[in-house]
Amino acid sequence: MGDVTQSAALARFEPILADPTRAGLFCDFDGTLSEIIDQPDLARPTDGSAAMLEDLARTIGLVGVLSGRPVAFLEAFFPGAVLLAGLYGLETVTAGVRRDHPLGGAWREVIDDVAASSIAHGPVGMHVEEKGLSLTLHFRTHPELEAEVRAFAEKQAARSGLQVRGARMSYELHPPIAVDKGTALLELSKDLSTVCFIGDDVGDLPAFDALDDLAARSVSVVRVAVRSTEESSELVERADILVDGPPGVHALLAGLRDALEPDLT
């Protein structure tokens, strides 16, 4: 779907405006609430985006960040009113209470071993991002290493039992647990009448699949894709609304907040 005006976008949000207490609004982090940068550890939410989600959480039944980042990273930026689902749902924090997937603990030592091996023996120029229950092998600053990084990731997966997932300018290694943004979104969306998800890359496609599943159950859904130079073309094609980068996300959320709470404007 192509771009829409702010008024047209708000029309898509009409089910949220009609019954916000039974609505859920979920956002990806990287490329959605945060700009993509070469050093992922230094990524930060765009100015005002965390406060915007806090404002929305006063009215909307459930507001959350659903990310491949660990919750320990996300907690530094988002208030307790915002639900955090990290590592694609392997970790969650709700109202300050953390819950980890029951099958995750056994894989922490495996991840630690693979991370150490990757740092010591991985391709020169590859950046290893350790996440506790997963790790990401980045080649963003050396795109010529893509094939080498993929081969290295597959070798590590074969010896450890971890699974390889393609991501934005990187490959991720995850425990073989059936969890992704789609399963996480379905779990979080129980008893909701409207669900919106905002994302930007291939890791967000399972969340769009989950929205399709919810729509088949007569739940109102809104699919928002964030456009960038590294966007997922499939995500864009399936979106109800397109916005330009994290600033576009901020503007969209601001319009929704103002419609929900006009006295704040």
C-alpha positions as CSV (number, residue, x, y, z in Angstrom):
1,M,0.0,0.0,0.0
2,G,1.2,3.5,-0.7
3,D,1.6,6.5,1.6
4,V,-1.5,7.9,3.3
5,T,-2.2,11.2,4.8
6,Q,-2.3,11.7,8.5
7,S,-6.1,11.9,8.5
8,A,-6.3,8.7,6.4
9,A,-3.9,7.0,8.8
10,L,-6.1,8.0,11.8
11,A,-9.0,6.5,9.9
12,R,-7.2,3.2,10.0
13,F,-6.9,3.7,13.8
14,E,-10.6,4.2,14.2
15,P,-11.0,0.8,16.1
16,I,-8.4,2.0,18.6
17,L,-10.0,5.3,19.0
18,A,-13.4,3.7,19.5
19,D,-12.3,1.3,22.2
20,P,-8.7,2.1,23.3
21,T,-8.8,0.0,26.5
22,R,-9.1,-3.2,24.5
23,A,-6.4,-2.2,22.0
24,G,-2.8,-3.1,21.7
25,L,0.0,-1.1,20.1
26,F,3.4,-2.7,19.6
27,C,6.5,-1.3,18.0
28,D,9.8,-2.7,16.9
29,F,12.9,-0.9,18.2
30,D,15.8,-0.7,15.6
31,G,14.8,1.2,12.5
32,T,11.4,2.0,14.0
33,L,11.9,3.8,17.3
34,S,15.6,4.2,16.8
35,E,17.7,5.1,13.8
36,I,20.0,2.4,12.4
37,I,23.6,3.1,13.2
38,D,26.9,1.3,12.6
39,Q,27.4,0.5,16.3
40,P,24.3,-1.2,17.5
41,D,25.2,-0.9,21.2
42,L,24.9,2.9,20.8
43,A,21.4,2.9,19.4
44,R,19.0,5.1,21.2
45,P,15.2,5.9,20.8
46,T,14.6,9.1,18.9
47,D,13.9,12.1,21.0
48,G,10.4,11.9,22.6
49,S,9.5,8.4,21.4
50,A,9.7,6.8,24.8
51,A,7.6,9.6,26.3
52,M,5.1,9.2,23.5
53,L,4.6,5.6,24.2
54,E,4.2,6.4,27.9
55,D,1.5,8.9,27.0
56,L,-0.3,6.4,24.8
57,A,-0.1,3.7,27.6
58,R,-2.4,6.0,29.7
59,T,-5.2,5.4,27.3
60,I,-4.5,2.3,25.2
61,G,-4.9,-1.1,27.0
62,L,-1.5,-2.4,26.1
63,V,1.5,-0.6,24.7
64,G,4.8,-2.4,24.1
65,V,8.1,-2.6,22.4
66,L,8.7,-6.0,20.7
67,S,12.4,-6.3,19.7
68,G,15.3,-8.5,19.1
69,R,17.1,-6.6,21.8
70,P,17.4,-8.0,25.3
71,V,15.1,-6.4,27.8
72,A,18.1,-5.3,29.9
73,F,19.0,-3.0,27.0
74,L,15.4,-1.7,26.5
75,E,14.7,-1.1,30.2
76,A,17.2,1.8,30.2
77,F,15.0,3.8,27.9
78,F,11.3,2.9,28.4
79,P,9.1,3.6,31.5
80,G,7.4,0.8,33.4
81,A,4.0,1.6,31.7
82,V,5.4,0.2,28.4
83,L,5.6,-3.6,28.1
84,L,8.9,-4.9,26.9
85,A,9.3,-8.1,24.9
86,G,13.0,-8.7,24.2
87,L,14.8,-11.4,22.2
88,Y,11.7,-11.9,20.1
89,G,9.7,-12.8,23.2
90,L,12.2,-14.9,25.1
91,E,12.2,-12.2,27.7
92,T,9.4,-9.9,28.8
93,V,9.0,-7.2,31.4
94,T,5.5,-6.1,32.4
95,A,5.0,-3.5,35.1
96,G,8.6,-4.0,36.3
97,V,8.2,-7.8,36.6
98,R,10.5,-9.9,34.4
99,R,9.6,-13.3,32.9
100,D,12.0,-15.4,30.9
101,H,11.0,-18.3,28.7
102,P,11.2,-21.5,30.7
103,L,13.3,-23.3,28.1
104,G,15.8,-20.5,27.7
105,G,18.1,-20.9,30.7
106,A,19.7,-24.2,29.5
107,W,21.0,-22.3,26.4
108,R,22.8,-19.5,28.1
109,E,26.1,-21.4,28.5
110,V,25.8,-22.5,24.8
111,I,25.4,-18.9,23.8
112,D,28.3,-17.8,25.9
113,D,30.5,-20.4,24.3
114,V,29.5,-19.5,20.8
115,A,30.0,-15.8,21.5
116,A,33.5,-16.4,22.8
117,S,34.3,-18.5,19.8
118,S,32.9,-15.9,17.5
119,I,35.0,-13.1,19.0
120,A,38.1,-15.2,18.9
121,H,37.8,-17.0,15.6
122,G,35.2,-15.1,13.5
123,P,36.0,-13.1,10.3
124,V,38.0,-10.0,10.9
125,G,35.7,-7.0,10.8
126,M,32.6,-8.9,12.0
127,H,31.0,-7.4,15.1
128,V,29.7,-9.8,17.7
129,E,26.7,-8.5,19.7
130,E,26.0,-10.6,22.8
131,K,22.4,-10.7,24.0
132,G,22.4,-13.3,26.8
133,L,20.0,-15.7,25.1
134,S,21.1,-15.0,21.6
135,L,23.8,-13.3,19.7
136,T,24.1,-11.3,16.5
137,L,27.0,-11.4,14.0
138,H,27.1,-8.0,12.2
139,F,28.7,-7.2,8.9
140,R,27.2,-3.7,8.5
141,T,30.6,-2.0,8.4
142,H,32.0,-4.7,6.1
143,P,29.3,-5.7,3.7
144,E,31.8,-7.7,1.7
145,L,31.9,-10.2,4.5
146,E,28.3,-11.3,4.2
147,A,29.0,-14.7,2.7
148,E,31.8,-15.3,5.1
149,V,29.7,-14.3,8.1
150,R,26.9,-16.5,7.0
151,A,29.1,-19.5,6.6
152,F,30.7,-18.9,10.0
153,A,27.2,-18.6,11.6
154,E,26.1,-21.8,10.0
155,K,29.2,-23.6,11.2
156,Q,28.6,-22.4,14.8
157,A,24.9,-23.5,14.5
158,A,25.9,-26.9,13.4
159,R,28.2,-27.5,16.3
160,S,26.0,-25.9,19.0
161,G,22.5,-26.7,18.1
162,L,21.5,-23.1,17.7
163,Q,19.5,-21.8,14.8
164,V,20.6,-19.2,12.2
165,R,18.2,-16.3,11.3
166,G,18.9,-13.7,8.7
167,A,18.5,-10.1,10.0
168,R,19.4,-6.6,8.9
169,M,23.1,-6.7,7.7
170,S,23.7,-9.5,10.2
171,Y,23.0,-13.1,11.1
172,E,21.5,-14.1,14.4
173,L,22.0,-17.3,16.4
174,H,19.1,-18.3,18.6
175,P,18.1,-21.3,20.7
176,P,15.9,-23.8,18.9
177,I,12.8,-22.5,20.7
178,A,9.6,-21.8,18.7
179,V,9.5,-18.1,19.6
180,D,9.5,-15.1,17.2
181,K,7.8,-11.8,17.0
182,G,4.7,-13.5,15.7
183,T,4.3,-15.9,18.5
184,A,5.1,-13.1,21.0
185,L,2.5,-10.9,19.4
186,L,-0.2,-13.6,19.5
187,E,0.5,-14.2,23.2
188,L,0.4,-10.6,24.1
189,S,-2.8,-9.9,22.1
190,K,-5.1,-12.3,24.0
191,D,-8.4,-10.6,24.8
192,L,-7.6,-7.5,22.6
193,S,-10.1,-6.3,20.0
194,T,-7.6,-4.2,18.0
195,V,-3.9,-4.8,17.5
196,C,-1.4,-2.6,15.7
197,F,2.2,-3.5,15.0
198,I,4.9,-1.1,13.6
199,G,8.1,-2.6,12.1
200,D,10.6,-2.2,9.3
201,D,12.5,-5.3,8.4
202,V,12.4,-9.1,7.7
203,G,12.4,-9.9,11.4
204,D,9.0,-8.2,11.6
205,L,7.3,-10.4,9.0
206,P,6.2,-13.0,11.6
207,A,4.4,-10.2,13.4
208,F,2.5,-9.3,10.2
209,D,1.7,-13.0,9.9
210,A,0.3,-12.9,13.4
211,L,-1.8,-9.9,12.5
212,D,-3.2,-11.9,9.6
213,D,-4.1,-14.7,12.0
214,L,-5.8,-12.2,14.3
215,A,-7.7,-10.7,11.5
216,A,-9.0,-14.1,10.5
217,R,-10.4,-14.3,14.1
218,S,-12.3,-10.9,13.6
219,V,-9.7,-8.9,15.5
220,S,-9.2,-5.4,13.9
221,V,-5.5,-5.0,12.9
222,V,-3.3,-2.3,11.6
223,R,0.0,-3.1,9.8
224,V,2.5,-0.2,9.7
225,A,5.8,-0.5,7.8
226,V,8.7,1.9,8.2
227,R,10.4,2.9,5.0
228,S,14.2,3.1,4.8
229,T,17.1,2.3,2.5
230,E,17.1,-1.2,4.0
231,E,13.3,-1.8,4.2
232,S,11.7,-5.2,3.6
233,S,9.8,-5.0,0.3
234,E,7.4,-7.7,1.5
235,L,6.6,-5.8,4.7
236,V,6.0,-2.7,2.6
237,E,3.7,-4.5,0.2
238,R,1.6,-5.9,3.1
239,A,1.4,-2.7,5.1
240,D,-1.8,-0.7,5.6
241,I,0.3,2.4,6.4
242,L,3.8,3.5,5.3
243,V,5.8,6.0,7.2
244,D,9.3,7.4,6.5
245,G,11.8,6.3,9.1
246,P,11.6,6.8,12.9
247,P,10.5,10.4,12.5
248,G,7.5,9.2,10.5
249,V,6.7,6.7,13.3
250,H,6.9,9.6,15.9
251,A,4.5,11.7,13.8
252,L,2.1,8.9,13.4
253,L,2.1,8.1,17.1
254,A,1.7,11.8,18.0
255,G,-1.4,12.0,15.8
256,L,-2.8,9.0,17.5
257,R,-2.0,10.4,21.0
258,D,-3.6,13.8,20.1
259,A,-6.7,12.1,18.8
260,L,-7.0,10.0,22.0
261,E,-6.1,12.8,24.4
262,P,-6.9,16.2,22.7
263,D,-6.4,18.0,26.0
264,L,-2.7,17.3,25.8
265,T,-2.2,19.3,22.6
